[in-house]
Amino acid sequence: MLGVTVIISIFCGAAGVGAAQLLDLPFWASVVAYPVTGAIGLLAAAVVLSSETLRTVRKSAPQEVSSTAL
């Protein structure tokens, strides 16, 4: 899961640099775009992957029977 998060972050950073280049922004904007969009991608990927993991864990957790139901 960590590897997937890092790979998504790298692609988001590259997409940010590509967008800066397509918009003909100066070089410093491209240099700043990579870590900023990479961090945003890292955060988004971590949120999505952790929520999916939590959902899977909750489904697989055994259900406890309440003592009042007996």
Secondary structure, DSSP 8 states (H G I E B T S, - for coil): -HHHHHHHHHHHHHHHHHHHHHTT--HHHHHHHHHHHHHHHHHHHHHHHHHHHHHHHHHHS-----GGG-
